[in-house]
Amino acid sequence: MTTPQNNNPLHGLTLEIILTRLVAHLGWHRLGNTIEINCFTKTPTIKSSLKFLRKTPWAREKVEALYLKTQFPKTITDTIPKPKSTPKPAKKRIYLPSKAKADK
């Protein structure tokens, strides 16, 4: 049975999204200085860092805590509601006279 995630601020966020936002906001260098883990300091990549963080619970907890402490700037897309999609107009069909009728 699953438990509700009402009070979990990370609910719905994957580790990849969390790490990607942190790297975009802080950069690898600041991230490595803040959380001293080799996967952030020595030839860091998203793929290798995800592999390490998924296997190491204490490191994942540090990354999640940093994500919660970090105040990301509000972007325009966060404040503007997405427009509802409008249906595309139907294509007009053009009927050409058949060759059999044109020959008569």
N, C-alpha and C positions, 0 to 999 in steps of 0.2 A: 504494500500500500504506500502511496506517495504522500508526503506531507506538503501542506500549502507553503508557498514561498512569499507570503505577503510582506514580511519585514526584511527580506533579503535584497539589498540594493544591487547585487550582482546577478539577480535572477534574469535569465534570458541572454546573458553575455557569455560568449565563449572565451576561453583563454586566449585564443588567437586575436579576437577583437580587443581584449584588454591590452595585450602586449603591443599590438599594432598602434593603438591610440597612444600608449605611453611612449613608444619609440618616435612617433610623429610629433608628440608634444615636447619630449625631453631630449631625444636623440640617444644614440647608444652610449656616448661618452658620459653624459650626466646620469643615465640609467645605471651604468656600470659603477659610477662613483657613489650613487645613492645605495644601491644594493650590490655589494661586492661578490659577484658570482662570475666565474670564468666565462660562462656562455654569453655574458654581456660585455666582457672586456677583451677577449681574445677571439678575433675574427667572428664577430657576432652575426647571426642570421636569424630570421624569424623561425625557420624550420628547426635549426639546431636548438634554439632556446625553448621552443615548444616541447621538443622531445625531452629535454632535461627537466623542464618544469612539470611535465605530466608524470615523471617518475619520482620527483622529489617534493613531497608535500610541504616541507618547511620553506622551500624556495617559492613555491606557488603562493603560500600564505603571505610572504613578504611582498610579492608582486601585487596580489589582490589588495593588501593593506595600502600600498603606495597608490594604487589606482583610486581607492576611496578617498585618500588624503589630497590627491591632485585635483586642483580646480581647473578644469578645462574651459577655455573661452567659449562663450556661446557663439554658434555660427548662425548664419542667416537661415540655414535649412532647419535648425532646431526650433526657431521661433515662428516660421511661416508654415501654416498647414499645407499639406500636399493637396493639389487640386484633384477633384474627382476626374477619372478618365472619361473622355467623351467618346461616344461611338463614332467610328469612321463612317462617312457617307457611303452609300451603296454605289458601286461602279455602274455607269450607264452602259447599257449594251447597245451596240450599233449593229443593226441587221443590214446586210448587203444583199442585193438581189442575187439569186442563184444564177449560174451560167445557163442552165437549161431554159429558164424563162427569158433570158436576155437574147438568146439565139433565135427565138420565134419571131 
